[in-house]
Amino acid sequence: MPDYVETNFDERSGIVPCAAPWGKWWQTIAEVHIEVSVPVGTRAKSIQVTVKPTSIRVVVLNQTIFEGPLYGVVRSDEAIWTLEDNKLLHIVLSKADACSKETIWEGLLKDDFLADPWTVHEMKTKLDLERFQIENPGFDFSGAQLKKGYDQVSKSSLERWEEKQKAMKEQDVLQDRERNVTSENEMGTSENVISEKRS
């Protein structure tokens, strides 16, 4: 049984989504939700979702959509996924640290699908309101707004975000170079084989 109180806070107050090339993800205090757009007509047997406490891998139609270390730890035995209308894969992960104060995930993976500082800011506000709702069940905080300390994004957050983005771009450039070198070497090898056959 979970150590937190179930609420339908996100249903009543909306979500703060973080867009990704394959869809979007968002979170509550207790869970991380992932929505992956899949080709229309996809069947459940064509989907593989592997969840471990610190990692995830999603494969659709034999193509890896994403994989890697999760931003936080999850209860892998509680992970569930559903295929909606044969075009939307919905994955729900239960946070292992749901009852601790700091449950905010700033990204889905440690180094990928990160939320920008403004989205993180909105997520934190949302989670605080959800926490107030849990602590005060007789009140409705779904339409509330927090003012003090919630009206600005810190400069350090922006700088950290920019540094992460720069590092990720540099890593992408290096990976592209490695791919190009590998493909050039493979082309050179095949050309040598062809010339040997001709001679």
C-alpha atoms as one frame of an Amber mdcrd trajectory, in Angstrom:
protein
   0.000   0.000   0.000   1.452   3.435  -0.941   2.713   5.844   1.747   0.840
   8.794   0.239  -2.788   9.809  -0.152  -4.333   9.321  -3.611  -5.880  12.475
  -5.091  -7.346  13.391  -8.463  -5.687  16.795  -8.219  -4.201  16.691 -11.738
  -7.604  15.848 -13.236  -9.220  18.854 -11.551  -6.442  21.392 -12.001  -4.780
  20.251 -15.238  -1.207  19.115 -15.836   2.137  20.792 -16.537   3.434  18.776
 -19.519   6.992  18.601 -20.800   7.097  18.042 -24.567   9.363  15.393 -26.093
   9.967  14.270 -29.714   7.794  11.201 -29.105   5.031  12.860 -27.034   5.079
  14.309 -23.507   5.549  13.522 -19.835   4.273  15.084 -16.628   4.212  14.343
 -12.923   2.256  14.416  -9.688   3.686  14.017  -6.194   3.390  10.236  -6.441
   3.649   9.427 -10.151   5.313  10.188 -13.458   3.080   9.902 -16.534   4.489
   9.316 -20.016   2.478   9.585 -23.231   4.051   8.228 -26.417   2.384   8.775
 -29.796   2.547   5.524 -31.778   1.497   4.760 -35.379  -2.273   4.361 -35.716
  -3.237   0.711 -35.573  -0.321  -0.330 -33.351  -1.138  -3.442 -31.319  -0.139
  -4.053 -27.710   1.977  -7.070 -28.694   4.196  -4.714 -30.760   5.113  -2.736
 -27.623   7.788  -3.533 -25.048   8.095  -1.426 -21.907  10.897  -2.469 -19.560
  10.981  -0.629 -16.235  13.642  -1.146 -13.574  13.989   0.934 -10.385  16.477
   3.292 -12.055  15.971   2.823 -15.808  13.394   2.486 -18.577  13.295   1.200
 -22.157  10.397   1.677 -24.566  10.285  -0.218 -27.873   7.472   0.132 -30.427
   7.380  -1.937 -33.635  10.985  -3.085 -33.007  12.215   0.523 -32.788  13.618
   1.905 -29.532  11.709   5.101 -28.771  13.840   5.989 -25.750  15.908   4.290
 -23.070  18.221   5.261 -20.256  18.592   6.028 -16.563  15.500   7.599 -15.001
  15.757  10.978 -13.287  14.624   9.379 -10.014  13.959   5.960  -8.519  10.627
   4.222  -9.165   8.773   1.197  -7.825   9.255  -0.960 -10.910   6.728  -3.585
  -9.790   3.993  -0.907  -9.770   4.663   0.381 -13.312   1.721   0.036 -15.687
   1.107   0.896 -19.329  -1.941   1.007 -21.555  -2.486   1.442 -25.285  -5.288
   3.929 -25.900  -7.192   3.908 -29.223  -4.279   1.986 -30.809  -2.353   5.257
 -31.162  -1.302   6.456 -27.691   0.909   4.587 -25.227   0.363   5.763 -21.634
   2.945   4.688 -19.029   2.561   5.371 -15.302   5.578   5.127 -12.989   5.263
   5.258  -9.184   7.947   7.397  -7.528   9.843   5.488  -4.832  10.314   8.705
  -2.840   6.706   9.919  -3.091   6.411  10.755   0.609   9.597  12.860   0.783
   9.504  16.634   0.438  11.607  16.828  -2.734   9.848  14.688  -5.314  10.269
  16.995  -8.319  11.746  15.402 -11.433  13.443  17.994 -13.640  13.677  15.491
 -16.480  12.305  12.116 -17.452  15.816  10.706 -17.831  18.944  11.910 -16.046
  20.350  13.534 -19.190  17.439  13.660 -21.605  13.900  14.991 -21.991  14.673
  17.701 -19.431  12.134  20.384 -18.610  13.186  23.989 -19.164  13.440  26.223
 -16.040   9.979  27.747 -16.592   8.339  24.322 -16.859  10.203  23.102 -13.746
   9.005  26.239 -11.962   5.385  25.487 -12.940   5.813  21.836 -11.929   7.098
  22.829  -8.473   4.151  25.167  -7.977   1.741  22.429  -9.035   3.287  19.847
  -6.713   3.185  22.274  -3.777  -0.516  22.901  -4.401  -1.104  19.151  -4.605
   0.777  18.719  -1.306  -1.438  21.390   0.318  -4.467  19.480  -0.986  -3.237
  16.242   0.601  -2.483  17.966   3.913  -5.837  19.817   3.904  -8.361  17.442
   2.290 -11.342  19.617   3.209 -10.172  22.447   0.934  -9.963  22.683  -2.861
  -6.621  24.048  -4.088  -7.134  23.099  -7.765  -7.688  26.724  -8.818  -5.339
  28.333  -6.293  -2.289  30.397  -7.174   0.877  30.757  -5.123   2.376  34.225
  -5.118   5.261  34.587  -2.692   8.481  33.233  -4.190   6.676  31.691  -7.174
   6.746  34.607  -9.583  10.300  34.263 -10.873  12.754  31.707 -12.164  16.152
  31.915 -10.495  19.175  32.979 -12.533  21.111  29.901 -11.359  18.345  27.639
 -12.745  18.603  29.328 -16.129  22.400  29.047 -16.124  22.253  25.335 -15.196
  19.705  24.739 -17.966  21.868  26.520 -20.550  24.950  24.541 -19.467  23.046
  21.239 -19.760  21.748  22.181 -23.215  25.235  23.160 -24.372  26.725  19.887
 -23.069  23.978  17.857 -24.764  24.575  19.639 -28.096  28.315  19.001 -27.840
  27.630  15.328 -27.117  25.311  15.116 -30.147  28.005  16.666 -32.371  30.591
  14.138 -31.125  28.199  11.236 -31.733  27.479  12.516 -35.270  31.222  12.726
 -35.978  31.742   9.179 -34.692  28.902   7.931 -36.903  30.364   9.713 -39.949
  33.841   8.269 -39.322  32.372   4.776 -38.894  30.320   5.022 -42.099  33.323
   6.426 -44.026  35.467   3.504 -42.810  32.766   1.042 -43.835  32.520   2.676
 -47.275  36.297   2.509 -47.672  36.292  -1.188 -46.802  33.518  -1.975 -49.294
  35.335   0.005 -52.035  38.507  -2.039 -51.386  36.531  -5.270 -51.664  34.996
  -4.131 -54.978  38.379  -3.117 -56.433  39.906  -6.441 -55.344  37.122  -8.335
 -57.109  37.679  -6.319 -60.300  41.412  -7.034 -60.309
